[in-house]
Amino acid sequence: MLALSAARLGLQCRIYDPSPNGPAAHVSDQYTQAEYSDLADVKAFAKTCDIVTYEFENVPSDTALAASTVSTLYPPANALDVAQDRLTEKSFIRDIAKVPVANFEDVASLKGLQSSVNHLGLPCILKTRRMGYDGKGQFVIRTENDIISAWEGLNGQAAILEKFMPFIREVSVIAARNSRGDFTSYPVIENIHKNQILHTSTAPSRNLTTTRDDAQNLARRIMDALGYVGVMATEFFEMEDGSLIVNEIAPRVHNSGHWTQDAGCIDQFELHIRAICGWPLGSTAPLHKVEMTNLLGEDVNDWANYAKEPNTFIHLYGKSDPRAGRKMGHINRIIKSE
């Protein structure tokens, strides 16, 4: 989707991917299939590019750093360093950006976990520090009886314990910043998860007049602290009193921003290309309210039925093997005013 947006702007995209036939292979100028760990190949690829970017936050930071030594890399490699480790991420957001997060503690042993549970109080959530997404590597501790099983579930991985926040809903902000520090943001998005995987994102979010500016300002504070360039997602918990707690950041275009493709404004993919290329960022004010629904696994096989629906737009990713829970595409429905 980034490559398609770049092509509309008259730019050519070259893709580096360990997969032999990733979706971007079909819509890009050149496609290099090589491992992230092969830094010589990474540098050779980066030398052919004016600007290098990434759309996956689990690209190894060494890979990003290697690319940055021979070309311009946006977002900066330090954004990956921060986002890839939950302890580093939470510490940066709280201590450097001065943005509120749930109380948390580093956990390195079962004894340390028991101590942290006593300190933070129940309920709380034990999470792996790295490689967790869509609910993976997370264990809810509701009673003291859950402590040992949660610890064993980690299989020795480094962890962080977070205080459970009694939020009323999850919202996110998709924002962009360029190298001059210019900033823009879409309206706040309301997200609904099923089985810990994003199901729908609706924007503009309902009943959020008291927190819209707060959400955008908090996102900007984090992006400024990172010296960020490109599109970034900031995910929040909205509390009963309307306050916002940052759950996590994603240094890339984001699933909860896919609705922008059919909202009548510049979509998040073009916005990212504009930001990293130093172009004017353009308008992020949607003309329509849109609900995005993920197509997971076999859901993608219902594409023909979705195609019959009015005001519905289908986006399929060209992925093979529709495994359960795998994001195979999404649909955007324009919500008409009542």
C-alpha positions as a Markdown table, in Angstrom:
| # | Residue | x | y | z |
|---|---|---|---|---|
| 1 | Met | 0.0 | 0.0 | 0.0 |
| 2 | Leu | 3.0 | 2.3 | 0.6 |
| 3 | Ala | 4.4 | 1.4 | -2.9 |
| 4 | Leu | 1.0 | 2.1 | -4.5 |
| 5 | Ser | 0.8 | 5.5 | -2.9 |
| 6 | Ala | 4.4 | 6.3 | -3.9 |
| 7 | Ala | 3.6 | 5.3 | -7.5 |
| 8 | Arg | 0.7 | 7.7 | -7.6 |
| 9 | Leu | 3.1 | 10.5 | -6.6 |
| 10 | Gly | 5.5 | 9.5 | -9.5 |
| 11 | Leu | 8.0 | 7.8 | -7.2 |
| 12 | Gln | 9.6 | 4.4 | -7.7 |
| 13 | Cys | 9.7 | 1.9 | -4.8 |
| 14 | Arg | 12.3 | -0.8 | -4.3 |
| 15 | Ile | 11.4 | -3.5 | -1.8 |
| 16 | Tyr | 13.7 | -5.5 | 0.5 |
| 17 | Asp | 12.0 | -8.5 | 2.0 |
| 18 | Pro | 13.1 | -11.9 | 3.3 |
| 19 | Ser | 10.0 | -13.4 | 1.7 |
| 20 | Pro | 10.5 | -14.6 | -1.9 |
| 21 | Asn | 7.1 | -13.4 | -3.0 |
| 22 | Gly | 5.7 | -10.8 | -0.7 |
| 23 | Pro | 2.7 | -8.7 | -1.6 |
| 24 | Ala | 4.8 | -5.6 | -2.5 |
| 25 | Ala | 6.7 | -7.7 | -5.1 |
| 26 | His | 3.7 | -7.2 | -7.4 |
| 27 | Val | 3.5 | -3.4 | -7.2 |
| 28 | Ser | 7.0 | -2.2 | -6.9 |
| 29 | Asp | 9.8 | -1.2 | -9.3 |
| 30 | Gln | 12.4 | -3.7 | -8.0 |
| 31 | Tyr | 12.2 | -6.4 | -5.4 |
| 32 | Thr | 15.2 | -7.8 | -3.4 |
| 33 | Gln | 14.7 | -11.0 | -1.5 |
| 34 | Ala | 17.4 | -11.3 | 1.2 |
| 35 | Glu | 17.6 | -11.8 | 4.9 |
| 36 | Tyr | 17.5 | -8.9 | 7.4 |
| 37 | Ser | 20.7 | -10.3 | 9.0 |
| 38 | Asp | 22.7 | -10.0 | 5.8 |
| 39 | Leu | 24.0 | -6.5 | 6.4 |
| 40 | Ala | 26.1 | -6.5 | 3.3 |
| 41 | Asp | 22.9 | -7.0 | 1.2 |
| 42 | Val | 21.1 | -4.4 | 3.3 |
| 43 | Lys | 23.7 | -1.8 | 2.6 |
| 44 | Ala | 23.9 | -2.7 | -1.1 |
| 45 | Phe | 20.2 | -2.3 | -1.4 |
| 46 | Ala | 20.1 | 1.0 | 0.6 |
| 47 | Lys | 22.8 | 2.5 | -1.7 |
| 48 | Thr | 20.3 | 2.3 | -4.6 |
| 49 | Cys | 17.7 | 4.3 | -2.7 |
| 50 | Asp | 17.4 | 8.0 | -2.0 |
| 51 | Ile | 15.3 | 7.3 | 1.1 |
| 52 | Val | 14.8 | 4.1 | 3.0 |
| 53 | Thr | 11.8 | 3.4 | 5.2 |
| 54 | Tyr | 10.2 | 0.4 | 6.9 |
| 55 | Glu | 6.6 | -0.7 | 7.6 |
| 56 | Phe | 7.3 | -3.4 | 10.1 |
| 57 | Glu | 8.5 | -2.6 | 13.6 |
| 58 | Asn | 10.2 | -6.0 | 14.1 |
| 59 | Val | 12.9 | -5.2 | 11.5 |
| 60 | Pro | 16.1 | -5.7 | 13.5 |
| 61 | Ser | 17.6 | -2.4 | 14.7 |
| 62 | Asp | 21.0 | -3.5 | 13.4 |
| 63 | Thr | 19.4 | -3.8 | 9.9 |
| 64 | Ala | 18.0 | -0.3 | 10.2 |
| 65 | Leu | 21.3 | 1.1 | 11.4 |
| 66 | Ala | 23.2 | -0.5 | 8.5 |
| 67 | Ala | 20.8 | 1.1 | 6.0 |
| 68 | Ser | 21.2 | 4.4 | 7.7 |
| 69 | Thr | 25.0 | 4.4 | 7.2 |
| 70 | Val | 24.6 | 4.6 | 3.4 |
| 71 | Ser | 21.3 | 6.3 | 2.9 |
| 72 | Thr | 18.7 | 8.5 | 4.6 |
| 73 | Leu | 16.5 | 6.4 | 6.9 |
| 74 | Tyr | 13.1 | 7.5 | 8.1 |
| 75 | Pro | 11.7 | 6.9 | 10.7 |
| 76 | Pro | 15.1 | 7.0 | 12.5 |
| 77 | Ala | 16.5 | 3.8 | 13.8 |
| 78 | Asn | 16.1 | 4.9 | 17.4 |
| 79 | Ala | 12.3 | 4.7 | 17.0 |
| 80 | Leu | 12.8 | 1.0 | 16.4 |
| 81 | Asp | 15.0 | 0.7 | 19.5 |
| 82 | Val | 12.3 | 2.3 | 21.6 |
| 83 | Ala | 9.3 | 0.5 | 20.2 |
| 84 | Gln | 10.8 | -3.0 | 20.1 |
| 85 | Asp | 11.3 | -3.3 | 23.9 |
| 86 | Arg | 8.3 | -2.7 | 26.1 |
| 87 | Leu | 10.4 | -1.7 | 29.0 |
| 88 | Thr | 12.4 | 0.8 | 26.9 |
| 89 | Glu | 9.2 | 2.0 | 25.3 |
| 90 | Lys | 7.3 | 2.6 | 28.5 |
| 91 | Ser | 10.4 | 4.2 | 30.2 |
| 92 | Phe | 10.9 | 6.6 | 27.2 |
| 93 | Ile | 7.3 | 7.6 | 27.0 |
| 94 | Arg | 7.1 | 8.3 | 30.8 |
| 95 | Asp | 10.5 | 9.7 | 31.5 |
| 96 | Ile | 11.6 | 11.4 | 28.3 |
| 97 | Ala | 8.4 | 12.4 | 26.6 |
| 98 | Lys | 6.6 | 13.0 | 29.9 |
| 99 | Val | 3.5 | 11.2 | 28.8 |
| 100 | Pro | 1.4 | 9.1 | 31.1 |
| 101 | Val | 1.5 | 5.3 | 31.0 |
| 102 | Ala | 0.3 | 2.5 | 33.3 |
| 103 | Asn | 2.6 | 1.8 | 36.3 |
| 104 | Phe | 5.1 | -0.9 | 35.3 |
| 105 | Glu | 8.1 | -2.8 | 36.6 |
| 106 | Asp | 11.0 | -4.8 | 35.1 |
| 107 | Val | 10.7 | -8.5 | 35.9 |
| 108 | Ala | 13.7 | -10.8 | 35.8 |
| 109 | Ser | 12.8 | -13.7 | 38.1 |
| 110 | Leu | 9.8 | -15.4 | 39.7 |
| 111 | Lys | 10.7 | -13.8 | 43.0 |
| 112 | Gly | 10.9 | -10.5 | 41.3 |
| 113 | Leu | 7.5 | -11.1 | 39.7 |
| 114 | Gln | 5.9 | -11.9 | 43.1 |
| 115 | Ser | 7.4 | -8.7 | 44.5 |
| 116 | Ser | 6.2 | -6.6 | 41.6 |
| 117 | Val | 2.7 | -8.0 | 41.9 |
| 118 | Asn | 2.7 | -7.0 | 45.6 |
| 119 | His | 3.9 | -3.6 | 44.7 |
| 120 | Leu | 1.6 | -2.8 | 41.7 |
| 121 | Gly | -1.4 | -4.7 | 43.1 |
| 122 | Leu | -3.9 | -7.0 | 41.3 |
| 123 | Pro | -5.0 | -7.3 | 38.6 |
| 124 | Cys | -1.9 | -6.8 | 36.4 |
| 125 | Ile | -0.5 | -8.1 | 33.1 |
| 126 | Leu | 2.8 | -9.8 | 32.5 |
| 127 | Lys | 4.2 | -9.2 | 29.0 |
| 128 | Thr | 7.3 | -10.2 | 27.1 |
| 129 | Arg | 9.5 | -7.3 | 26.5 |
| 130 | Arg | 10.0 | -8.2 | 22.9 |
| 131 | Met | 8.1 | -9.6 | 19.9 |
| 132 | Gly | 4.7 | -9.5 | 21.4 |
| 133 | Tyr | 1.7 | -8.4 | 19.2 |
| 134 | Asp | -2.0 | -9.2 | 18.9 |
| 135 | Gly | -2.0 | -10.4 | 22.5 |
| 136 | Lys | 0.9 | -12.8 | 22.1 |
| 137 | Gly | 3.3 | -13.1 | 25.0 |
| 138 | Gln | 0.8 | -11.6 | 27.5 |
| 139 | Phe | -0.6 | -13.2 | 30.7 |
| 140 | Val | -3.2 | -11.6 | 32.9 |
| 141 | Ile | -2.6 | -12.1 | 36.6 |
| 142 | Arg | -5.9 | -11.8 | 38.5 |
| 143 | Thr | -5.0 | -13.7 | 41.7 |
| 144 | Glu | -1.8 | -14.8 | 43.4 |
| 145 | Asn | -2.6 | -18.3 | 42.0 |
| 146 | Asp | -1.9 | -17.0 | 38.5 |
| 147 | Ile | 1.7 | -15.9 | 39.2 |
| 148 | Ile | 3.5 | -19.2 | 38.7 |
| 149 | Ser | 1.6 | -20.2 | 35.6 |
| 150 | Ala | 2.2 | -16.7 | 34.1 |
| 151 | Trp | 5.9 | -16.9 | 34.8 |
| 152 | Glu | 6.2 | -20.4 | 33.3 |
| 153 | Gly | 4.3 | -19.1 | 30.2 |
| 154 | Leu | 7.2 | -16.8 | 29.5 |
| 155 | Asn | 9.6 | -19.6 | 28.9 |
| 156 | Gly | 12.5 | -17.5 | 30.3 |
| 157 | Gln | 11.8 | -14.4 | 28.1 |
| 158 | Ala | 12.6 | -11.0 | 29.6 |
| 159 | Ala | 9.4 | -9.4 | 30.9 |
| 160 | Ile | 7.6 | -6.4 | 32.1 |
| 161 | Leu | 4.7 | -6.2 | 34.6 |
| 162 | Glu | 2.0 | -3.6 | 34.0 |
| 163 | Lys | -0.8 | -2.5 | 36.3 |
| 164 | Phe | -4.2 | -3.3 | 34.7 |
| 165 | Met | -6.0 | -0.1 | 33.8 |
| 166 | Pro | -9.8 | -0.1 | 34.0 |
| 167 | Phe | -10.3 | 1.7 | 30.7 |
| 168 | Ile | -13.6 | 2.2 | 29.0 |
| 169 | Arg | -12.3 | 1.9 | 25.5 |
| 170 | Glu | -9.2 | 1.8 | 23.3 |
| 171 | Val | -8.5 | 4.7 | 20.9 |
| 172 | Ser | -5.6 | 5.6 | 18.7 |
| 173 | Val | -4.1 | 8.5 | 16.8 |
| 174 | Ile | -2.3 | 8.3 | 13.5 |
| 175 | Ala | 0.0 | 11.3 | 13.0 |
| 176 | Ala | 2.8 | 12.4 | 10.8 |
| 177 | Arg | 5.9 | 14.5 | 11.3 |
| 178 | Asn | 8.5 | 15.6 | 8.8 |
| 179 | Ser | 12.2 | 16.5 | 9.2 |
| 180 | Arg | 11.2 | 20.2 | 9.7 |
| 181 | Gly | 9.1 | 19.3 | 12.6 |
| 182 | Asp | 5.8 | 19.9 | 10.8 |
| 183 | Phe | 3.0 | 17.8 | 12.3 |
| 184 | Thr | -0.4 | 16.7 | 11.3 |
| 185 | Ser | -2.9 | 14.2 | 12.8 |
| 186 | Tyr | -6.1 | 12.4 | 11.8 |
| 187 | Pro | -9.1 | 12.5 | 14.2 |
| 188 | Val | -9.1 | 10.1 | 17.1 |
| 189 | Ile | -10.0 | 6.5 | 16.2 |
| 190 | Glu | -12.1 | 4.1 | 18.2 |
| 191 | Asn | -10.8 | 0.5 | 18.1 |
| 192 | Ile | -12.6 | -2.7 | 19.0 |
| 193 | His | -10.6 | -5.9 | 19.4 |
| 194 | Lys | -11.8 | -9.6 | 19.3 |
| 195 | Asn | -9.6 | -12.3 | 20.7 |
| 196 | Gln | -6.9 | -9.5 | 21.2 |
| 197 | Ile | -6.8 | -8.8 | 17.5 |
| 198 | Leu | -8.0 | -5.5 | 16.0 |
| 199 | His | -11.5 | -6.1 | 14.6 |
| 200 | Thr | -12.8 | -2.6 | 13.7 |
| 201 | Ser | -11.5 | 0.9 | 13.7 |
| 202 | Thr | -14.0 | 3.8 | 13.4 |
| 203 | Ala | -13.1 | 7.4 | 12.8 |
| 204 | Pro | -13.8 | 10.1 | 13.7 |
| 205 | Ser | -14.5 | 8.5 | 17.1 |
| 206 | Arg | -17.8 | 9.3 | 18.8 |
| 207 | Asn | -18.1 | 11.5 | 21.9 |
| 208 | Leu | -14.5 | 12.5 | 22.2 |
| 209 | Thr | -14.6 | 16.2 | 22.2 |
| 210 | Thr | -12.9 | 16.5 | 25.5 |
| 211 | Thr | -9.9 | 14.3 | 24.7 |
| 212 | Arg | -9.3 | 14.9 | 20.9 |
| 213 | Asp | -6.7 | 17.7 | 21.4 |
| 214 | Asp | -5.2 | 15.8 | 24.4 |
| 215 | Ala | -4.6 | 12.7 | 22.3 |
| 216 | Gln | -3.0 | 14.6 | 19.4 |
| 217 | Asn | -0.8 | 16.6 | 21.7 |
| 218 | Leu | 0.4 | 13.5 | 23.6 |
| 219 | Ala | 1.2 | 11.8 | 20.3 |
| 220 | Arg | 3.1 | 14.9 | 19.1 |
| 221 | Arg | 5.1 | 15.0 | 22.4 |
| 222 | Ile | 6.3 | 11.5 | 21.8 |
| 223 | Met | 7.1 | 12.1 | 18.2 |
| 224 | Asp | 9.1 | 15.3 | 18.9 |
| 225 | Ala | 11.0 | 13.5 | 21.6 |
| 226 | Leu | 12.0 | 10.8 | 19.1 |
| 227 | Gly | 12.9 | 13.2 | 16.4 |
| 228 | Tyr | 10.4 | 11.2 | 14.4 |
| 229 | Val | 9.9 | 11.4 | 10.6 |
| 230 | Gly | 7.0 | 9.6 | 9.0 |
| 231 | Val | 3.7 | 8.2 | 10.2 |
| 232 | Met | 3.3 | 6.8 | 13.7 |
| 233 | Ala | 0.4 | 5.3 | 15.6 |
| 234 | Thr | -0.1 | 6.0 | 19.3 |
| 235 | Glu | -2.5 | 3.7 | 21.1 |
| 236 | Phe | -4.3 | 4.9 | 24.2 |
| 237 | Phe | -6.6 | 3.6 | 26.9 |
| 238 | Glu | -9.4 | 6.1 | 27.6 |
| 239 | Met | -10.3 | 6.2 | 31.3 |
| 240 | Glu | -13.7 | 6.9 | 32.9 |
| 241 | Asp | -12.8 | 10.5 | 33.5 |
| 242 | Gly | -11.8 | 11.1 | 29.9 |
| 243 | Ser | -8.0 | 11.0 | 30.6 |
| 244 | Leu | -5.7 | 9.1 | 28.3 |
| 245 | Ile | -3.0 | 6.5 | 29.1 |
| 246 | Val | -0.6 | 5.5 | 26.4 |
| 247 | Asn | -0.6 | 1.7 | 25.8 |
| 248 | Glu | 2.0 | 1.6 | 23.1 |
| 249 | Ile | 3.4 | 3.2 | 19.9 |
| 250 | Ala | 3.9 | 1.7 | 16.5 |
| 251 | Pro | 6.6 | 3.5 | 14.4 |
| 252 | Arg | 4.9 | 2.9 | 11.0 |
| 253 | Val | 1.6 | 3.1 | 9.1 |
| 254 | His | -0.9 | 1.2 | 11.2 |
| 255 | Asn | -3.8 | -1.2 | 10.9 |
| 256 | Ser | -6.1 | 1.3 | 12.8 |
| 257 | Gly | -5.3 | 3.9 | 10.1 |
| 258 | His | -6.5 | 1.8 | 7.1 |
| 259 | Trp | -9.9 | 3.6 | 7.1 |
| 260 | Thr | -8.1 | 6.7 | 5.8 |
| 261 | Gln | -7.9 | 5.1 | 2.3 |
| 262 | Asp | -11.6 | 5.9 | 1.7 |
| 263 | Ala | -12.2 | 8.9 | 3.9 |
| 264 | Gly | -11.9 | 11.5 | 1.2 |
| 265 | Cys | -8.5 | 12.9 | 2.5 |
| 266 | Ile | -4.9 | 12.0 | 2.1 |
| 267 | Asp | -4.5 | 8.5 | 3.3 |
| 268 | Gln | -1.9 | 7.4 | 5.9 |
| 269 | Phe | 0.2 | 5.7 | 3.2 |
| 270 | Glu | 0.6 | 8.8 | 1.0 |
| 271 | Leu | 1.0 | 10.8 | 4.2 |
| 272 | His | 4.0 | 8.7 | 5.2 |
| 273 | Ile | 5.6 | 9.0 | 1.7 |
| 274 | Arg | 5.0 | 12.8 | 1.9 |
| 275 | Ala | 6.6 | 13.0 | 5.3 |
| 276 | Ile | 9.7 | 11.0 | 4.6 |
| 277 | Cys | 10.2 | 12.9 | 1.3 |
| 278 | Gly | 9.9 | 16.3 | 2.8 |
| 279 | Trp | 6.7 | 17.2 | 0.9 |
| 280 | Pro | 3.9 | 19.3 | 2.3 |
| 281 | Leu | 1.9 | 17.0 | 4.5 |
| 282 | Gly | -1.5 | 18.0 | 3.2 |
| 283 | Ser | -5.0 | 17.6 | 4.7 |
| 284 | Thr | -5.9 | 14.9 | 7.1 |
| 285 | Ala | -9.5 | 16.1 | 7.6 |
| 286 | Pro | -11.8 | 13.3 | 6.5 |
| 287 | Leu | -14.9 | 14.0 | 4.4 |
| 288 | His | -16.6 | 10.8 | 5.6 |
| 289 | Lys | -16.9 | 8.8 | 8.7 |
| 290 | Val | -15.5 | 5.3 | 8.0 |
| 291 | Glu | -15.5 | 2.0 | 9.7 |
| 292 | Met | -12.6 | -0.4 | 8.9 |
| 293 | Thr | -13.1 | -4.1 | 9.4 |
| 294 | Asn | -10.2 | -6.5 | 9.3 |
| 295 | Leu | -10.6 | -9.7 | 7.1 |
| 296 | Leu | -8.9 | -12.4 | 9.1 |
| 297 | Gly | -8.1 | -15.8 | 7.8 |
| 298 | Glu | -11.0 | -17.4 | 5.8 |
| 299 | Asp | -13.0 | -14.1 | 6.1 |
| 300 | Val | -11.2 | -13.0 | 3.0 |
| 301 | Asn | -13.2 | -15.6 | 1.0 |
| 302 | Asp | -16.3 | -13.5 | 1.5 |
| 303 | Trp | -14.9 | -10.8 | -0.7 |
| 304 | Ala | -17.7 | -11.2 | -3.3 |
| 305 | Asn | -20.4 | -10.5 | -0.7 |
| 306 | Tyr | -18.6 | -7.4 | 0.5 |
| 307 | Ala | -18.3 | -6.2 | -3.1 |
| 308 | Lys | -22.2 | -6.2 | -3.3 |
| 309 | Glu | -22.5 | -3.8 | -0.3 |
| 310 | Pro | -23.0 | -0.1 | -1.1 |
| 311 | Asn | -20.4 | 2.4 | 0.2 |
| 312 | Thr | -18.0 | -0.5 | 0.9 |
| 313 | Phe | -14.4 | -0.7 | -0.4 |
| 314 | Ile | -12.3 | -3.8 | -0.4 |
| 315 | His | -8.6 | -3.9 | 0.1 |
| 316 | Leu | -6.9 | -7.4 | -0.3 |
| 317 | Tyr | -3.2 | -7.9 | 0.4 |
| 318 | Gly | -2.3 | -10.7 | -2.0 |
| 319 | Lys | -1.1 | -12.9 | 0.8 |
| 320 | Ser | -1.2 | -16.7 | 0.4 |
| 321 | Asp | -2.3 | -19.1 | 3.2 |
| 322 | Pro | -5.3 | -17.6 | 5.0 |
| 323 | Arg | -4.4 | -18.9 | 8.4 |
| 324 | Ala | -6.7 | -18.3 | 11.4 |
| 325 | Gly | -6.1 | -14.8 | 12.8 |
| 326 | Arg | -3.9 | -13.7 | 9.8 |
| 327 | Lys | -4.8 | -10.3 | 8.4 |
| 328 | Met | -5.6 | -11.0 | 4.7 |
| 329 | Gly | -7.2 | -7.7 | 3.9 |
| 330 | His | -9.8 | -5.2 | 5.1 |
| 331 | Ile | -13.0 | -3.4 | 4.1 |
| 332 | Asn | -13.9 | 0.2 | 4.6 |
| 333 | Arg | -17.5 | 1.2 | 5.0 |
| 334 | Ile | -18.6 | 4.8 | 4.7 |
| 335 | Ile | -21.0 | 5.5 | 7.5 |
| 336 | Lys | -23.8 | 7.8 | 6.3 |
| 337 | Ser | -25.0 | 10.5 | 8.7 |
| 338 | Glu | -28.3 | 9.7 | 10.3 |
